[in-house]
Amino acid sequence: MLELKDFMPVNYLKKERFTGSYNGMRFCMEKAEHEGSDTMLAVVVWPEPYGYDATSEEQKTRIEYTFDADGIAKGVDWLNEQYASQAERWKKSSLR
């Protein structure tokens, strides 16, 4: 299970994308700016073995939360939900 303490704070995410992996599931959190609206926190998952830029958009699942500490906490919860709900997908990708 992923834990909030293992993720970067908002100040880090203002400048850099945070990526990681967990048992076949890759993920990232990054600042998402949309013209005419608030800055959001984008959270994305995709299967191993490739990195974010080398994986097609069709294989990625994403959601956005507020760009603050609460948004990061919700993002970590969502990552854990994605891991649990798609366990077979991650297991298959980690066997490659």
N, C-alpha and C positions, 0 to 999 in steps of 0.2 A: 504494500500500500504506500502510495506517495504521501509525504507529509509536508505541511506548509513550511516548516523550518528549513527544508531543503531547497526552497525557491528564493529567487532574488527579489529584493524590495523594489518599490516603484522607482526610486532614484536610479537604479541600474537599468530598469526597463525604459526609462526616458531616452536612453542612449543606445542600448543594445538589445538584440533578440536573445532570449534565454531558451536554450534547447536541451533536451535530455531524452532518455529512453528508459523503458521499464518492461522487461520480459516480452520483447517483441513489438511493443508499442512505442513509437517515437512521438515526441510532442514539442511544442514551442509556445512561448508567450511573448507577445510583442505589442508595442504601441501601434494603434490603428487610428489614423487621422482621416476623417471624412470631411470634405468641404461643406461648410455650413452647419456642422454638428459638433458635439463634444468629442474629445479624444477618448477612445475606448481601448480596452485590453482585448486583443485577439488571442484566443487559445485554439490551437490546432493539433489534431492527432493524425497519424498515418502509420502504416505498417513498416517494419524494418524490411530490407536492410539499408535503404538509401536515405540520404539526408533530405532536408526540406526542399532545397532548390532542384534536386534531381528526381523528385517524386511528382507525378502528375497530379493536377488539381482534383481529378476524379477520385483519387485514392485518399484525399484529405477530408476530414470532418472538422468544421470550425464553429465557434460560438464567440460572442463578444460580451464582455462585462464592463462595468465602470472601471476607469483607470485609477484605481486607488487600492489600498490594502484589502478592503472588503472584496473588491473584484478579483484580486489574486487568490484570496481564500476560496471564493466561489469557483474560480478556475481550477484550483487543485481538487475540489470536490467533484467537479465535472470530469476531470481527467480520471479520477478513481471510478466514477460511474461508467465512463467509456471503457475502461479496462475490464470491469466486471461484466458489462453487457455484451462485449464483443470478444470474450475470452478466446474463442476458437480462432478468430481472425489473427489475434496476436500470437497465439501458439503456432499457427501455420507459418507465420512470417519469421518467427525466431528459429525455425527448423531449416531455413534455406541455407 
